[in-house]
Amino acid sequence: MKICLIAEGSYPYITGGVSSWIHSLIKGMPEHEFILYAIGAQEKNKGKFVYDLPVNVVEIKEVFLDAYIREEAVPGKRLALTDEEQLALLSLLEGSDVNWGDFFSMLVKGRLPSVGDFLTSKDFFDIVNRLCEQKYPQIPFTEMIWMIRSMILPLCLIIEEGMPEADLYHSVCTGYGGVAGALGKHLYAKPFVLTEHGIYTREREEEIIKASWIKGHFKDIWIDYFHNLSQCAYSYADRVITLFGRNKDIQIELGCDAEKIDIIPNGVEVSEYRDLPGKLPGEEDIINIGALVRVVPIKDIKTLIQSFAFVKEQVPNAHLIIMGPTNEDEEYFEECQQLVTSLELEHVRFTGTVNAKEYLGKMDMLVLTSISEGQPLVILEGMSCAKPFVTTDVGSCRELLYGREDGYEEAGIVVPVMHVTQIAQAMVTLCHDEQLRTQMGNNGYRRVSDLYTKEKFLEGYRDLYRECEGIQYGRNWI
């Protein structure tokens, strides 16, 4: 089977949990061919992959959301949109139910001169004017038209680009990736599977609420817009996969049909984490606290550093090792370094990208202070080498550390998001109690060995793909 796997803002451009998941899925399914449809933020990253693509990736299509910079247009055209097309666009802008079939048909290549012509046409101006009159009379038209254009341009360009033909479309998020998967199903009448790691709509909502560059009612418009993109993915998907029960509940709250949703947890090759190298001679008295993360705001490295400052007051022999790429948000990395300096903290080290297996065995505990997560692979990796964790209460962290009445007991300590003192106290507790660290590490090892193996993860997707082979919409497999 030829599967079009759709990734947004992750594989193959950056490392991280979702990227590792995609890489493992493709490598673990040599019986299938994959077309990789990669949506990136900036065109300057074209072809700059941080992974060696597996041999069963037979094609890669790169799409970048900043491609609108090259968009040219002849403004003021009258494009004679049908009533259905006008209604589809208006529904998207005002946050009501969208007829995505009409929207796709309007924008795929050949129907309109270009996306640029569309967004500068008299038809588009008329629809935005109707939106202002009906729902946002307090917003000046000029501000609205520019905001709407910047908002939907990437979406329009993705639809105009079309999709490669495949036997199955599999997106690993909603958002633009989810719309791309729905477009594939619309164009070729083939099944569409959606896997959500985090909840895209909620993550965008949090970003928009915090964003200083979006003012007043524009925040509502942006939130409605991303909600509509997720609705597109949920409505078109034949099956929706999530990683744990809490995410499933949120998807249902957001409008996904509960009957479509299944849970397939992440998994790791536990045996690969046995017998990792430990501390070097002379380092036995050091307490190593490790964070295997990308240095980006969503991982909240600043709270981690501030918490470690409190730890150092009570555990002078504690060291903090932050292991992960620092080049994804260089400004944030610099701010983190400045925070270490301003706190006059010793024994904080940023390693950059590392081979995790060379470091994990040396850690006494691991910590994750993320603001948002799905089901972090790093926790499964840490549990595979029997390391206790301190994590914030996001995604499935609580379920991984405390279990769901599975009899394995606690594998670490869960703390509130951004709570410096509780995060610090949890680390201090583990620093002072070696027996507790050992017990929690063993609990985690037993849980991951029984419930979160790579074998179970791959078998779950093999069954899913077999099930999709039975879904026919009138065309043969290619």
N, C-alpha and C positions, 0 to 999 in steps of 0.2 A: 504494500500500500504506500502511496505517496502522500505524506502529511505536510501541510503547510503550517509550520509552527511560528506563531506571531509573538514577538517580544517587544516591549516598549520600555525604553530607558534602562535597559539591562544588558543582557547577552547580545553580542559578544564584545561589547565595548568596555564594560566595567565588571569587576569581580563583585562577589556578594552572594547572599543566599539564593535569590531567584536565579541568578546566572549559573551558580553551581548546580542548582536543580535542573535547569535546562540541559546543561552539559551532560549531567548524569543520565537524564532521560534519553537523549539522543544516542549516547554511547552504549546505553543498556539495551537498545532496541535495534540491533544490527539487521534484523529481518525487515525493517522498514526504511524507505528513503525519506529524507526530510528536505523540504524547501524552507529556508530560514528567512522570514520576513521581519527585518529588524527596523524598528522605529527609534531614531535617535533625535537628540535635541538640536545638534549643530552639525552642519554639513562638513565642517572642517575635520570631523572625526571619521569621515568616509574611509573605509578600508583599514582603519586602525583597530584591529582586533587584539584583545588581550588573551584570547584562547586560540589554541590550534583546533580548527574545526574538525570534528570527526569525519571519517571517510564517507559515511552515509549521508552527509549534507551534500546534496547534489546541485543545489542552487541557492544563491543568497540574493535577496532583494533588499536594498537599503533605502529607507525613506527618512527624510529629516524635516523636523517641524519648522525650521527657520528657512525653508526653501522659498517662502513667500517673498524673500528679499529680491529674488530674481524675477518676480512676477511683473509682467508689463500688461498694460491694458489700454484700450481705447474707450474712454469714459462716455457715458450718456447714451448708450445703445438702448433700444427697446427690444427685448428678447422674446416677447410674447409667451410668457410662462402661462401654463394652464392653471385653472382654478385650484386643482389638486396640488400642483407644485407650489403655488403661492401659500396654500394652507399648510403644507408640510414645513416650509421654511418658517412661517409665522409661529407654528406650534413649537418648533425647536427654540425660537427666540423667547417666547413667552413662558416656556417651561411646562407646556401641556403635552398630551399624548401626540407623538409624531408618527405619521405614516412614513416609515423609513423606506418602503418600497418606492414611493413617489419621489422621495428625496434622493435616493440612489439613482433612479432612472433619469432625474434631471441633470445630475452632475457627471455621470460616467462619460468618458470621452465620446465626442460626436454630437451630443445633444446641444451643448452650448459652445460658443467660440473658444472661451477659456474661463478659468476661474476668475482671473483678473477682470475680464470684461463683465462677468456676472456680478462681481461685487462693486463695480462702478456703474452698473446699468440703472436706467430709470426704474425698471421693475424692482430692483433691490431697494432703491431709495423709497419707493412707494410702500414697500412692506415694512421697512423700518419706521417710516412715518406713521403707518397704521399702529405699529407697536407702541410708539410714543403716545399717540392719541388715546389708545385703549387702556394702557396700563401704566405708562410712565410720563404723564403730562408735565411733571415737575423737572424732568431732565432735558436740558437743551439738545435739540436735534443733532447739532454738529458733534457734540461730545458722544452722543449715542452712536452715531453712524461709524465713527472711528473705532470706538470700543467694540462694536459688534463685528466690524470687519476683522480686527486683529484676533477676535475670539474664534471666529469660525473658519478663518483662512486655512489653518493647518488641516482641519477636518475636510474641507472642500478639496484640498489638494490630494489628500489620501484617497478620497473617493474617485477623483478624476484619474489618478494613476492606475486604478483598477487593481486586480489581484492575480497572481499566478494561478493557473489551473491545477487543482490537486484533488485527491480522493477524500480528504478530510481537512478541515480547518480547526486548528487548536490554538486558541489565544491564552496567554498566561496572565491576563488582566482584562478588566473592562476598559473604559476610556477609549482612546484612539485605537488601541489594539483590539478591543472588543468590537468596535465598529468595523474594523478591517475584516475580522472573522465573519461578522454578519454579512458584509459585502460579498465575501467569497461564497457564502451559501446562497445569497441572492443571485449572483451571476451564474453559478455553475450547478446549483441545485444539489449540493453535497452537504453532508452533515457538518455540524459545528459544535465543538466542545470548548467549554470555558473552564479554566482553572484560576481561581483567585487565591493568591497567597495572603496579601493584606486586602483590606477593603478599599478599593480605589476611590470610591465616592467619598468616603469618610476622610481619607488622607487629603484629598484635594480640598474638601470643605475646611479642614483644619488650617491648611496653608492659606486659603483665601481669607478666612477670618483674621489671621495674623498679618496678612499682607498690607503694608502701608501704602502701596501704590494703587490699590483698588479702593475707591471711596464709596460711601453711602449705598445707594440702591444697586450700584454696579456689583457689589458683593453678592446680592441676591441673584442677579442675572447670571453671574459666573457659576454659582452653586447649582442653580436650576439647570444650567447647560451641562455640567458634568453629570448631574443626576440623570439627565436625558440620555447621555452617551451610555451610561450603565444600563438604563432600561432597554436600550437597543440590543446590547449584548445579551441581557437576560432573556429578552423575548425571542431572539433568534436561536439561542443555544439549544441544542438537543439535550445535552447533559451539562450540568454545572458541578464542578468539583471544588470542594473546599478542604481545608486541612484539619479542622477541628470544629467541635460543636458550637462554640461561641460565634465563630464566623458564620456558620449556617444560620443561626438565629438572626444575625444582622442582615444577611442577604434576604431572608424572608421579610424582615421589616422594610427593606428597601424595594420590595415588590417582586422578588424572584419567586417563581412557582416552586413551592417546597417539594413537589413530586419530582422535579428535575435534579435535585441536589443530592450528591453522594459525598462521603468523606473518604479521602485517601491521604493518610498522613505522609509526611516526608520520611525518608529512611537513609541510613548510612551503612557503609561496610564496616561493621564493628571490628572485625578481625584486623583491619588495617591500623587500628589505633592501639593494639597491644604492644607492650614492650618498647614504648617510645623512649628515647634517651632522657635521663633525669638530670638532676643538678650536678654540676661539676664539683670535684673535691674543693672544700673551702667555702662552698655556698650553702652548706646545710643549715646555718643559722638565719639565713635570709628567708622572709616570707614573700613569695612571689605572687602578686595579684595580676592576673592577665586579662586583657580585653581584646578579643579577636574581632575587630570591627573596622569598617571603613570610617575614616575621620570625616564625618559629614554631620550637619545639624540634627538630622533625625535620630542619630545615635546618641545625641546629647553628651558629647565628650566633656563639655564644660562642667556639667553637674558631676561627672565622674571625677574630674580633677579636683573640684571643690570638696567632694566627699573624701578623697584621698588625703586632702590637707588635714581633715579631722582625724583620719586613721593614723597619720604620722605622729600626731600628738600622743597617742596611746601605744602605738606599735612602731617604735623608731626603726626597727629592722625590716619594715615593710617596703617592698619595691613595687612600682606600678609599671607594667610593660604593655603598651598599646600597640597591638600588632595588626596592621592593615594599611591599605593604600591611603596616602595623604594628598594625592594630586587631583582628586575629584572636585574638591572645593578648597582651593589653595588659600583663599582669604580666611575661611573658617579655621583651617589648620594653623595659620599664622596667629589668629586670635587665641587658639588653644595654647600655643607656645608662649604667647605673651602672658596668658593667665598663669601658667606654671612659673614664669619669671616673677610676676607681680606677687605671687603667694610665697616666693622664695622656697619653692619646693625642691627637695633633692630626691633623687632616685625615681624620676619619671622619665620613661624612655619611649620614644616613637620609633618603631623599627621600620616603618614602611611595609610594603608587601613582603610577606615571608612564606616559606613552606611551614604551614601550621604544625606539621608533625615533628619538626625540629624544635618546636617551642613548648607544645602543650604538656609534654611529660615533665617539664621543669616547673610547672605552675603548682602552687598550693591551692589556689581557687581561681575561678573565673568569674567575671562580672559583665553584665550587660545592662546599660542604663538607657536603652532606647525609649523614644517617645511613642513609636509605633512599630509593630512587628506583625508578621504572620506566624509562621512556625519556624523559628530560627534554626537553620542547620548547625550553626555554631554550638547551640546547646546540645544537640544530639552528638556532635563530635566530642564535645567536652565530657559528656556522660559516658561516651565510649571508652575514654581513658580514665574513668572513675574520678573525675574532678567535681567537687561541689560548686554550686553557682550561687551568686547573688544576682537577681534580675528584677527589673521593674515589672509591674503587673500589666503587661500589654500582650496582645495576641494570645498565643497558646502557652506563654511562659509558665503561668500558674499550673496549667494542666500537665506540662512536662515535668515540673519540679515536684508537684504534690500528687499527681496522678488523678485518676477518676475512679476511686475505690478499687484500684487494681492490686492492692496488697503489697506494694513495694516501698511504701513510706516515703518520707521527704528526701529530696535530692538536692536541697538548697534552701535559700530564703528569698521570698518574694516581697518586694517593697514598693511603695507608691512611686509613680513617675515624678521626677524632678525633686524628690524629697531628700535633700542633701544629708540631713542628720540621720534619717532612718537607713539610707544606703550605707553611710559610714558605719553606723552601729552594727549593721548586719556583717559588714566586712570585719570589724573588730571582733565580733563574736566568733567568727570562724578563725581569725588569726590566733585567738587565745585558746582554742580548743581543737587540738590535733585529732583527738578521738572522734569528735563530731564531724570534722572534715572527712575522715576516713569512712565513717558510717554513711554519711550522705553521698559520698562518691560511689560507694558500693551499691547503695540503693539506686542511684541513677544508672549505673552500669547494668544492673539486672533489668531495669525498666526498658532501657534502649535495646538491650539484647533480645528481649522477648517481643516488644511491640513496635519498634521503629527501625526495622532493618531495611536495607536497600532491596533485598530480595522481595519483601512484601510490597514495597513501593512500586517496583517494576511490574510485579504480577498484577497489581491493581490496575495499572495503565494498560497492560496487555489485554486484560479482560474488557476494559472500557473500549479499546480500539476494536476488539472482536465484535463487541455489541454494536459499534457504529457501522461495521461492515454490513450489518443487517438492515441498516436504515437506507432506504432507496427513495430517491425523488425523481426517478425516471431516466437516469443516465447510467451507463456502465462505468466500472472502475477504469482508471487510466493506468 
